[in-house]
Amino acid sequence: MGASLPPKEANLFKLIVKSYETKQYKKGLKAADAILKKFPDHGETLSMKGLTLNCMDRKNEAYELVRLGVKNDIKSHVCWHVYGLLYRSDREYREAIKCYRNALRIDPENIEILRDLSLLQAQMRDLTGFVETRQQLLTLKPNHRMNWIGFAVAHHLNLNGAKAVEILEAYEGTLEDDYPPDNERCEHGEMLLYKISLLEECGFLERAIEELHKKEPKIVDKLTYKEQEVSLLVKLGRLEEAANIYKALLTMNPDNYRYYEGLQKCFGVYSETGKYSSDEIDRLDALYKSYAQQYTWSSAVKRIPLDFLQGDKFREAAVNYIKPLLTKGVPSLFSDLSPLYDHPGKADILEQLILELEHSIRTSGRYPDRTEKEPPSTLLWTLFFLAQHYDRRGQYDVALSKIDEAMQHTPTVIDLYSVKSRLLKHAGDLVAAASLADEARCMDLADRYINSESVKRMLQADQVALAEKTAVLFTKDGDQHNNLHDMQCMWYELASGESYFRQGDLGRALKKFLAVEKHYADITEDQFDFHSYCLRKMTLRAYVEMLKFQDRLHSHTYFHKAAAGAIRCYLKLYDSPLDSPAEEEDGTSKTPSQKKKMKKQRKAERAKKEAQEKNEESSASGISKSGKRQLKPVDPDPYGEKLLKTEDPLSEATKYLKLLQKNSPDSLETHLLSFEVNMRKQKILLAFQAVKQLLRLDAENPDSHCCLIKFFHRVGLMPAPVTDAEKLVWTVLEAERPSISQLLEKTLIDANKVFFDKHEDSLMHRVAVAEMLYTLDPTKKLEAVKLIEDSSNKVVTTNGALGPVMEWKLRDCIAVHKLLEMVLVDQDAASRWKSRCADYFPYSTYFEGSRSSAVPNLLNNLGSKTPVNGSASHPEISQSTTSLISNGNLEAFKNLTI
């Protein structure tokens, strides 16, 4: 390194390297310039100067200098190493690996280059190369612990666990008997636990348990030791010993659900499905009763039996569990019990039980069978629970009457406002829900969660500007614009993107969706630093888990939503190409003068916002400790206009579609989007593949049916094949069609009719059939509309629930209205559907229901009308519906002092 230079310049070169390592970049540049005055073509100095400039954000100069350095001294391992570091800083890992390999051809035993190469191979999951590089490092430095561990981990990741165990045992053979010293006991204990987990993974269970018992004195983490031991004993079938250890673990933590599950396995009364015979239920009941006496303070021991008990036993256990929590006032009680609503009959028992408790507290002020009086707050939390219960069952009138009564009882409890906001959202009044959520936020301005909930409601109501102002109340002062992005606040970006998409602002919607995708790229990059850190600190089990998590990172729900949102934007952009969000928002139905007015208004809004951002920027920029003025990075495309100018929206959509197909292959939405994209791209076989995947996942789904009919209808309209490729496609389709049972010896019209006969009671299935009828024969439009209008909203049986609960869902009815309006283009039918749904969903702003905030003089509309989704006619609910306060507007609250 710098060997070809005279002594003075060689010392200066060492100073450049030292300055780079200590981040004294100006000093390093000065030294580099001093060498280059005398030796302007010295390759290694040119490369180091380039690397230093790269750290000062002068990337173009950096690449020029480094390339010049490599050109001048192509046989220098330093130049190639620096070139690799430059690529690595720009996340061009494959190019960096090539540079490192070139450096190693020149200096094959350079430890530093080998270490850097191994990190990149782990990052890129080049596992074979990773094993080879780690072996070289171990051969060169066998007295270094990290090299042994790295070699073992490399074999483990390369699915060779037995070899990894051999390497760890060989490493242990090099240690003294009294190893480790006190300051290394934790690291050594972690290594031993990692080795035992490897033995378990390879199936050497007896050997693993022997090793665990043998090395017990050297393992510091005793809790993990016990958990590992009990896991091995259960797998070995030594259930009695395992049960004793689980009992010991329960004395340490009687609220750990996994310990109870393990104990049930040991006693032979565990079921993955949660279904048990009556004998098993009796045994489980006796088991948990004995533990309830032993661990009186444990909530898990009281809650778990509710999952398997039935009938009167369930009722008794539920009463004993619920009463103390209502008295105590636990707001999360309903969330805790909500999984029970999926068990047949349990929701009805809970309803009867809570209504009895409510009636008893109202009349006598105490629970049934109790003498002591309950505090007044017990009634409040009982009403709070009932409101959420009726919300879950779709009986919004009853739910709202309960929550209003609770609010009159104690108007200062914030949870009541949050729950009423959620109720109104479910009922369809998004504007009132946002207003009420904001009211809850104003009651506690220091609560970040309530602030976030309020922002979410505003975005659902498409109040994006207000939501942004509310969200930045909890960001750093002066850096508000980019702070939500820097914090990777993905729920906000997704909700914001969905809102922009609904409003037709595709540019900003795309910007938000792609921001989420960038967060996932950043999370993938963040693992890089851990490749060396975890080997050094010996957190090996956590490291391997982290790598497995990274491998399935893109299957996370948020990424799926962002990718699907981006694809929908690109599809819309392809269907109606637009130059700017302004034009997009204008639409084709407006006159030129209206469009001009809209553009002018939009321009004024932008100018105002840019002026605001400029003021924020000037106030945010401050002087740092080093004396530099720190300026916030300016977003060059705040409205996503550059994203809209893409030449090929479908190729952009395909990029994200491939990620979904790889990481979410079991999602219907993935294959629905694949069908839409590939049909537009004329990729017939890929579209057919999407149809087959849809039929595999859910052949009875209305969307699957629509895609199947659309596909073969489109294929039927195509001209006869001419080229060899087209003939091959036709041959494949003809061979595959008989394998689709839905079309076996049937025309498309017949297949559509069969589907209708099978699902005539379902609204969305009828709608799918009607849409396909119109697609196959546009002259049958009136018949298609009649099919939809003949649907009946049936009452769902609820076993004694208050009032009827209707089958149709608000979201489905909105989709039907849009279909009638946009696809079938029948405005009269759409209007009739809207007025019909306004009766079913009186709180819906979309359908302008009589009780929604979309209707003026709301209070005058309340009163005599009998609601469809549940009524308040039960004796326990004597309040008139006129007592409903205006949604999200509490006049009485203004006079309260908090």
N, C-alpha and C positions, 0 to 999 in steps of 0.2 A: 504494500500500500504506500504509494508515493516513493517507491524504491529507486526509480529512475531519476530522481531529483537530487541536486546537491544538498548537503546537510542543512543549510539555512532554510531552503525551500521545503525540504522534507519535514522540518519542524513546523513550518507554517501549515503544511498539509495536515499534520496531526492536529493543529489548532482548529482547522476547518471542521474536522470530524468531531472534535470535542465540543465546539460551538454548536454544531448541529444537535448533538446529544443533549446539551444543556439549554437548547432553544435560544441561544444568543446569535440570532441569524445575521444581524448587521455586522457583528464582529467576524463571523465566518465569511461573509461576502467580501469584507475588507481584505482578509488574508488571501482569499481566492484571487481577487484582483491583483494583489501584490505578486503572486506566482505567475499569473497569466501575462503580466507585463513583460516578464523575461521569457516565459515559455507559453506563448499563446496557443499552441496546439497540444498542450498536455491533456490527454483524454480524461484521466482520473480527476483532475482539478475541474475541468469543464463539467464533468458529471456531478461532482459534489456541489458546484456552484448552482447547477440546475436543480438539484435536490433541495438546496437551501431556498432558492426562489420559489419553488413549489409550496414550501411552508409559508411563504409570504403572499400566497394567492396570485402569483404571477405565472400561471400554468403554461401559457403559450411559449414564453421565453424559456421556461424550465425544460419543456420537451425538446425545443430546438437545441439547447446546450447539451442535454444528455445524449441526444442522437448524434450530435457532432462529436461528443466525447467517445461514444462507442465506435464511430467511424474512424476516429484518429487512433484509437487503441483497442482494436477488436479482440485482442487476445488478453485483455485485462479482466479478471473476474470482478474487480471493483466496479468497472463501468457497467457490466451486465447486471450486477447485484443492485446498483443504484437505479438502473432502468426498470428492474423488477419492482423496486420500492415505489417508483413513480406510478407504475401501473396499479400497484396494490392500493395506493392512496386514492385512485379513481375507481376502485372496485372492479378493475379489469383483471380478474383473478387468473383467467386462463392465459392471458398474455404474460402476466407476471410469472406464472409457473414456467413458461417457455424461457423467459429471461434467466430465471434461477437455474434451470437445467443447463443453459449455455454457460453460466458461471461455473457450474460444477464440473463441466467437461474440462475447464481450464484448471480448477483447483478442487478436485473431488473430495478432499478431506476438510473443507472449510466448515467448521461447526456452526458458525452463525448463519451461513447460507442454507445449510441442511435444516436448521431449526426453523428458519423462515419458510422454507419449502414445505416442511411438515405441517405447519399451521395452515397454509393455503390448501394443502391436500385434504386436511380434516374439514375445512370450510366447504370445499367443493365436493366432498364425499368421494374423493378418489382413494378408496380404501386400500386397494392393492398397492398403489404408490406410497400411501401413508405407512403401510407395514414395512415396505423396503427402506424408506427414509429413516424410520425409527430404528430399524435394525442397524443401519449404517451409524447412526448416532450412538447406539449402545456399544457397537464394536470400537468406535473411536474413544468413547469415554465410559468404560464399564464401571468406574467408581462413583458415578453420578446417579443418585437415586431416581431422579426425574426421568432419566433415559430408560431405566428398567420399567418404571410404571407406564411411561408413554408407549413402550413396545407392547406391554400386556394389553393396554386399552385399545391399541391399534388392532390387535388380533381379535379382541372381543367385538369391536365394531365390524370387523370383517367376518363375523359369524363363526369364529373359531375359538369358542370359550375354553375348550380343553387345553389348547396351546397357551392361552392367557394364564390359566391356572398354573401350568408348568413353569412359565416365566416368573410368576410371583413366588412360587416355591423355590426356584433357583435363586431369586433375589434374597429371600429369607435365609437361604443357606449361606449367604455371604455375611450375615450379621452376627454379632457377638451374642452370647446367651443372655447377658444382662441388658440387651437393647430392648426398648428405647430409653433414652434419658428422659427426665421429667418434662423437659420443654418440647419433646416430640411425641408424647404419649397419645395425644388426640389424633395426630396425623397417622401414626402407626395403627391405632385402633380402627380408623376409617379404612385403611388399606386391608386390614384383616376382614372387616365386615364386607368389603367389596369382593374379596376372594371367596367368602362363604356364599355370597349372593350368586357369584359365578358358578360355584359348584351346584347350587340349587337349580340354576338355569340349565345346566348341562345334564341334570337328572341324577347327579351323584349325591343322593340325599343322606345315606348313612355316613358317607365320608364327610359331608358338610356338618352334620350334627356332632360327629366326633371332634372335628376341627374347632367347632364353636365352643364345645365344653373344654377342650384342651387350652384354647387361647383366651378363656374368660378373664383371667387376671390382667391381660394386656388390653382388653376392650374397655374404653372409658364410658361410652354411651350405653348405659345399662338398660334404658328403655328400649332402644333399638335391638339390643341383645335379646331381650325377652320376646319382643315381637318376631324377630327372626327365628328364635328357638321354637315358638309356638307354631309358626308357619310350617317349619320342617316336620314337627311332630304330627300335625294334622295330615300332611302329605304322606307321612310314613304309616298312618293309621294308628298311631299311639294316642288314641283320643282321651284316655283317662288322664295321662300326664298333661296333655294339651289343655284339658278342662281346668286342671289345677293352676296352670300358668295364667289362663284367662281370668280365673277368679282373683289371682294376685294382681293382675293388671287392672281389674275393676276396682280394687281397693285404692289404686292410685288415681284412676279417673273413671268414676261410675257414670259419666255422661257420654262415653265414647260408644257410638252405635256399632262400630266394627267389632268391638270386643263381645257385645251381646250376640252379634251375628255368628262369630266364631264359636261362642259357647253353644249356640243352638246346633251348629254343625257337629260339635263334639257329642251332643246328646241325641243326634240323629233326628232332629225336628226342624230342619231348615228346608225351605222351598224357594227356588229362584222366582217362581211366579207369584208367591205369596198366598197360594191356595193350600189349605190344610184339611185333613179329615177331622171329625169331631173328637176322636181320641187324642190326636196331636194338639188340637186346640186346648183340650183339658190339661195336657201335660205342660204346654207352654204357659197357660194361665197360672198353674201352680208354681212354675219356675219363677215367673216375674213377680208373683205375690210374695214369694220368699225373699226375693231381692229388694222389693219395695219396703219390706220391714227392715232390711239390713241397711239400705241406702235411702233413708227417708227424704234427703234433700235432693236426690237425683230426679231430674225431669224426664230423662230418657226412659227410665224404668217404668214410668207412668204412661208415657206417650206411645212406646212401641206396641203394647198390647192392643191399642185401638186399631192397629193395622190388621190383626188376625181375628179378634173377637167378633161375634155375631149376635144379633138379636138383643135379648135382655141383658146379657153379660156386657155387650158393647155399650148399651145405654148406661149401665151402672158405672162402668169404667170411665165413660165420657163425662158423666156428671161429676165424678170425683176429680177428674182432671181439669174440667172447665171452671168449676165454682171458685177455687182459690185464685185463678188467673183473672176472672172477672172482678173479684173483690180487689185484687192488687192493681188492676187496670193495666193489663199488658196489651198494647196496641197490635202486636204481631200475632195474636191468638188465631185469627182467621187464616193468616198465611200458613201457620203451623198445621192447622186442620184441613186446609184446602185439598191435599192429596186424597183425603177420605171421600171426597165428592165423586171420585172415579170408581168407588166401590158400590155395587148395587144396594140400594136401600138405606145406606148410612146417612145420606144427606137428609132424607125424610125424618130419620130418628133424631138427628141433630136439630132440625127445625122444630119438631114437637117439643124437644127438650128445652131449647132456648126460649120458646114461647111460654112454656110453663114457668120457667124461672122469671121471665119478664112479668107475667101475670101476678105471680106470687109477690114479687118486689113491689109492684104497683099497689097491690091491695093491702099487704101487711108489712111491707118494708123489710122482709127477710126471705131467705130461701125456704122452700118446703122442708118440713122435718127439722127445722132449726129454730132455736128460741132467740138467739142473739140477733139484734138488728144489723142490717147491712149499711155501710156508708152511702150517702146519696150518689156517689160516683159509680156505684155498681150498676144502677139503672142506665147511666150514660154509656158504659162499656157494653152492656147488654144490647142496647139500641145500635151501638156502633157495629157490633158483630152481626146483628140481624140485617143491617143495611148492606153489608158486604155479602151476606148469604143470599139475599134476594137479588142483588146485582149479579152474582154468579149464576143464578137460575133464570136471569133475563126478565125479572119482574121489577121493572125500573120505577113504576109508580109507588109500589110498596117500599122499595129501597129508599127512594127520595123522601117519602113521608117519615120513615124511621130516622134518617140522618138529619132531617129538618127538626124533628122533635129533640134529638140529641143536641143540636146546635142551640135551640131555645133553652135547653136545660143548662148547658155550660158553654157560652159563646166564645170562650177564650182558649179552647183546646184546638191546636193547629191541625191535628190528625183528622178532625172532622171535616175541615175544609178540603184537605188533600183527597180524602175518600169521596166527598161529594163531587169534586172535580173529576175523579176517575169514573164515577157513576154517570155523570153527564157525557163524558167522552164515549162510554159504552152505549149510552142511549142515543148518541148521534149529534149532540149539541156541542160542537168543538169550540165555538166562540165563548159560550158561557163557561165551559170547562177551563179554558185559558184564563178567563177573568177571575174565576174562583181560585185557581192555582196561584195567580198573582196576589190575590187577597191573603192567601195562606203565607206566601213569601213575605209580605209586608208585616206580618205578625212577628217574624223572627228574621231580621235582615242578616244575622250572622250565621244562619244555617245554610251550608252549601248544598245539601241534598235537596231541600225544599226549593232553593233557587234553581237547581238543575231540573227538578220536576216541573216547575213553572215554565222554564224555557222549552221543555219538551212539548208541553201543552200548546204553547204559542206556535211552535213550528207545525204541530198537527193542524192548527187553525190557519196556517199559512201567513202568520204574522212574523215574517222573518226579520225585518228591521228591529222590531220591538224585542224579539228573542235575542238578537245579537247584543243589543244594549243591556239587556238583563244579564246575559251570560258573562259579559266582561266586567261585571261588578266584582267577580272573584278572581280576576287576573291581575298581573302585576301592573302597577300604575305606570302609564306612559308607554307600555308595550302591548296595547290591548288587541291590535288588529291581528297579529300573528301568534299571540300567546296560546289561543285554543288549539292551533295547529301544532305548535311546539310541544304542548302537553299531550299530544296524540289523543285528543278528546273525540274519539271515533263516533260515539253515539250522537254527538252534536252534529258532526259532519254528515252522517248518514241521514238524520232527520231533516237537516237543512237541504241536502241534495234531493231528498224525496219531495220536499215542499217546492223547491224550484222546478222540479220535473212536473209536478201537478200544475204549476202556474205557467208552464211552457217555456221557462227560461233555461234552455238546454245547456247553454255555455256555463252558467254558474253551477248547474246540477252536475255536469261532467267534472267541473273543477273540484267539487266536494267529494264525488265518488273516487276520483283518481287520487285525491289527497289521502283517503283511507288506504288505497292500494300502496301508496308510497310508505305509509306507516309500517305496513307488513314487510316491505323491502328493508326498511330500517331495522325492524326487529330481527330479521334474518342476518343483517350485518352485525348487529349487536353481539351475536354469539362469538365473533372473531376473537375478542379479548379473552374469552374464557378458555380457549384451547390451551393456552400456556398457564393461566392463573390456576385452573382447577388441578392440573397435574402438579403444580408447585405446592398448592395448599392441601392436596390429597382429598378433595371433596369429589371422589370418583363416582359414587352412586348417583349423586345429584347431577354430575356432569353428563353421564350417560343418559339419564332421564331427560335432561335439557336437550340433548341432541335428538332424542326420539320425538320430543315435543316439537322441535324445529322442523323435523321431517313431515309432520302433519299440520304445520302451522296454517297453511292456506285452506284447510278444511274448516276453519273457524267460522262461526255464523256471520260475524261482521264482514269478513272478507267476501263471503258468498253474497251478502246483500250489496256490497259496494260493486263487485264485478257484475252482478246481475243488473244493477242500476245503470252502470256505464254501458252495458250492452243494449239496454232498452233505449238509452239516449242515442246511441249510434244508429239503431234501427229506425228511430223516429227521424233522425237527421237524413238517413238514406231515403226514406219514404217521401219526405218533403224537404229538399235541400234549401237551406236558408243562409243568408250572408251574415246575419247578426241577430243577437237576442231581441233587438228592437223590432226587426222585421218579423221575427218569429212570434212575438207577443201581439203584433198588430193583426196578424191573420189575414186571410184573403177576403173575408166578408166585409172589411172596412173600405170606405171610399178613400180616394187619394188624399183628400183634405184631412180626413180623420187620421190617416197614416202619418201625414206630415206633422199634425198636431202632437201625436203620440211620440214621434221621434224628437220633437223639440222639447217636450216634457221630460223625456228620458235623458236628453243631453243636459238639461238643467239639473236634474237629480244627480247625475254623475259629477258635474262640476262642483256641486255642493259637497258631495261625499269626498271628492279629491281634496277640496280645501280643508275639510275637517281632518283628513288623514295627514295633510301637510302640517297643520297646527299640532296634531298629536306627535308627529315625528320630531318637530322642533323642540317640543317640551320633553320628549323621551331621550333625545340625544344628550348625553352628559359627558363629563370628562372622567376617564378612568384613572386608576392609580398611576399607570405608566405615562399619563399625560396625553393619551390619544383620545380623539373625539370619536365616540362610538355611535355609529348611525345604524338605524334599523334597516334590514334589507327590504328594498321596495319590490313589491310584486309587479312584474312587467305585464301581467295579463289578469287583472283582478276580476274581469267579467267573463273569462273563458272564451274570448272571441277567437283566439288563435286555435283553440281546440276545435271550434266549429268549422274552421277553414280546412280541415283535413280533406285530402283529395279522395280517399277511399275509406268511408266510414265502416264498411263491412270487414275490411282487413284489420282495422283497429278493434272491432267487436270480436273478431276471431281470436285475437291475442288473449283476451280475457276469457273467452269461451273455452279455450284449451286448458286454461288453469282450472276452470270449474269442472271440466270433464275429468281432469286428472285427480282433483281433490274432493269433489262432491258428486261422485258417479251415481249415488243412490238418491239424488234429489230430483223430483219431477221437474222442477223449474229449470234445472240444468239442461235437460233434454228438450223441454219446450222451447228454450232460447236457441238451442242447437238447431231445432227444426226450422224456426223462423229465419235464422241467419243463413242456413244452407239452402233453403228454398229461394231466398233472394239472390244467392250466389249461383243458382242453377246447379248446385252440387247434389244431384239426385240421390246417389247412393249414400252420401253422408246424411241427407235428410231422412232416408229410409232407415238408416241405422238409428237415428234419434227416435223414429216411430216405434221401432222394435224395442228399444230401451223403455219407452213409455209403457208399452203393452206388458213388458216384463215386470215393471214396478207396480202398475195399477191399471189393468186393462179396463176397469169399470169407471175410471175417472172421466168426467165430461171432457176435459182438455185432451186426454189421450184419444178419445173417440173423435173429436174434432180434427186432430192432426192426422189420424188414420184416413178419414174420409177426404179431407183436403188434399192429402198427398196423392191418393189414387185418382181423385178427380182431376188434379193438375196433370198427372202422368197421362191420363186418358185424353187430354186436350192437346198433348204434344204431337208434333208431326212425326211421320214414320222415320225410323233411324236411317241415316245415310252412311256416316263414317263407321269405321270398325269399333271405335270407342263407344259410340252411341248404341251400336248393335250389342256390344258386350253388356252395357248397362241394362238394356231390355231383356237380355237373356237371364241376367241375375234376378231381375224383378219377376219375370215369369216363373222362374224356379222357386222363388221365395213365397210368392203369393199363396199357394196352396197350404203353406205352413201356418198362415194366419187364420185361426178358427173363426174369427168374426166375419171373414169374407168368403168362407168356404161355400162354394156353389151358390153365391148370392151376388146380386148387383149391389151397388152402393146404396141405392134407395131402399132395397130390402134390408140391408145391414142396418141402416138408420132406423127403420121401422122396428126391427127386432130389438134394438137398443132402447127404443121408446117403450115397447111393451114390457121390458124388464124393469125399467125405472120410471114409470109414468107418475109415481107419487112424489118424485123429487123435483124441486123447482129447477135446480141448475142442470140436471140431466135433460129436462124438457126444453130448457133454453138451448142447450147444445144441439139437440135434435132439430129444433126450429131453425137455428142458424145454418145447420148443414142442409136442411131442406131448401132454404133460400139459396145457398151456395150451389147446390146441384141443379135447381130449377128456379131461377129468379121470378118466373111467372106465379109461383106459389107463395108469394109474399104474404098475402092475406091469410092463407092457411097457417103459415109460420107464426104470424102475430097471434092468431086465434089459439094456437098451441100454448103460447106463453100466457095469454089472458085467461085461459081455462084452468090454469094452475090454482089450487086452493091451499090456503094457509091453515094447515091443520093444527089442532091443539095437541101439545105433548102431554102425556099422562105424567102427573107429578105426585101421585099418592098423597092427597090431602094438603097440597100446597095452597097458599092463598091465591085464588084467582087463576085463570088460565094462562099458560105460557105457550106462545105460538112458535111454530117450527121454523119459519123463515128468519134468516139473519139479515141485518141491515146492510152489511157489505155486499151480500149476494144481490139484494134488491137494487142497490145502486148500480151494480154491474149490469143488471138486466135493463135498467133505464137507459144506460149509456148505449147498450146494444140496440135497443129500439130506436134511439135517436140518431146514432152514428152509422150503424151497419145496415139495419133494415130501413132506415130513413123514413120512419112513420111518426110524424110529430103528434098526430092525434092519439095514436096508441101510447106514445111516450107520456103525453099529458094525462091520459087516463090512468096509466100505471103510477104516475107521480101522485095523483090525488088518492089513489087506492092505498099506496104505501104511507101517505101522510096520516091515514087513520091508524095503520098498524104501528107506526113509529112517530108518535106525537111530539117527541123531543128532537127529531132529526131536523137539522137546519138544511140539509140537502133537499129533503122533500117538503120543507117549509111546514112542518107539523104544527098543530095548534098550540102546543106548549113550548115550542122552540124559541130561541132568542131571535130567530129570523122574522118572527111575527110581531108587529108592533102591538102595544097595549096587551102584553102577555097576561097581566093579572086579570083582565076582563075576560080572557078566554078560559080561565081555570074555573072549575066548579062542577057543573051538572054532568059533564060528559063522562061516561063510564069508560075507563081505560081498557085496552085490549090485553096488554102484557101485565096482568096482575092488578088487583084492586085493593083498596084499603078498607074493604067492607067488613073485615073480621072484627069481632067484638073487642079484641085487644087493641085494635088500632082505630080509635074513635075519632081521631082528628080528621077534619074535612080537608079535602085537597086544596081548598082555598087558602089554607095556612101555609102553602108553599111560598117561600120568599122568592123574590126575583132572582133568577139564576146568576150567581156571581156578583150580586149587588146588595150588600148588607148595610142598610141605612143605620140600623141600631148599633152597629159596630163602631161607627164614627164617634159615638158619645162615650165609649169605654176608655178608661185609662189603664194602660198595661205597665 
